[in-house]
Amino acid sequence: ALDFVVPAAHAQVDFNASSPATRSLEASLKKRFSDLKPYYQSGAIGVTREATVAIRDRNLIPLPERSRVLKLVADQNADWNALYVENQIRSTFAARNVAKLESGWWYQDSSGGWKQK
């Protein structure tokens, strides 16, 4: 799961993988991913074309869980955005993230339409 959460693309760009800030972000992404995984599996959330996470179908999230999921998504995106330095890096992450999605998970194509892998 860590390779999906923190793709190998960071090794090919100018990230300082040994910095405390980067390690902290990677740890947060990894920890939060386990909480988000059921919502990927249900189709409630998906990976956007900007390589962030979005609520795809809020009806698939039980009402008592919605505020928690909204916070998880917002926090996940804040961490992702901290890792993305420029648009070229973002597109690299987006392509690698989609390639690593499990069958049945949702993602946005380049035009913003949702597709199921």
N, C-alpha and C positions, 0 to 999 in steps of 0.2 A: 504493500500500500504506500510506503514512503516514496517509491519511485514515481507513483502517480501524483502524490501530494507535492513532492519536490523533485521535478523531473531532472533528468541528466542534462538538460539544456543549460543549467546554471554552470556546469563544468566547461561549457564551450564559449561562454561569454565572460565579460570582465567582472565577475563577482569575486569578492574576497570570502571564499567559503569558510575560512578559519576565523572570521571576525565574530566576536560575541553577539553582535546584533543579528547577523545572518543565522548563526546557530540557534538563537532564541526564536527567530521567526520560523525556522524549519521545525523546531520542537512544537511550537504552537500549532502550525499547520498539521503536523502529524497527529497530535493529540485530538484536535478538533475534527479531523477527518473521520475518526472512528464514530463520533457522534452524528456526523452527517451521512455516513454510508447508508443507513436504512432509508433515507430520503432520496438518495440517488437510486437505490434499488426499486423504490416504489414509483419513481418517475416524478416525484414532487419537485425535485430540484434537478438542475442540469448545469453543464459547463457552457458559458457564453462564448461568443466569438471573440471577446476581449480577454479570454482566459481567466474569467472570474466565475463565481457561482451565482445562480439566480433561482428564484422560486419560479418554477415552470407551471405548476398547477397547485394552488393553495388548497383546493378541495381534497387533495390527497394527504394533507396534513391535518390530523385531528385538532379540533379547535383548542383544546387545552395545551397543545404543543406549539401552536403557531408563533407565539411571542418568543419562545426559546429558539425555534428554528430561524426566525428573522434575525435574532441576535447572533446566532452561530454563523449565518450567511454573511452578515455585516462584518463580523470579526474576521472571518476567513478572507473576505475580499480586502479588508484593510491590510492584512498580512501579505496577501498576494501583491497588492499594489506597492507595498514597501519593497518588495523584491524586484518589481519591474522598473527598470531604469529608463527605458525608451521603448517606442512602439515596435521596433524590430525585435527586441527581446520578447515583448508581449506576444507577438505573432508566433515566435518560435515555441514559447510555452504553450500557447493555444493548440498548435498542431500536435505537439507531443502529448498534451493532456488528452485530446480526443483519441489519439492512437492507443492510449493506455486504458480507455474506458472499458468497462466490462460490457458484455453483450446485454442489451436491454436498457442500458443507461441512455440518458438524453443529452444532446448537445445542440448548440446553435451553429448553423452553417454560415458562410460568409455573408449571406443576405439577411441573416437574423431569424430565419425559420428554424423551428425545432425539428430535429431528426432523432430517431432512435437507432442506436448502433446494433 
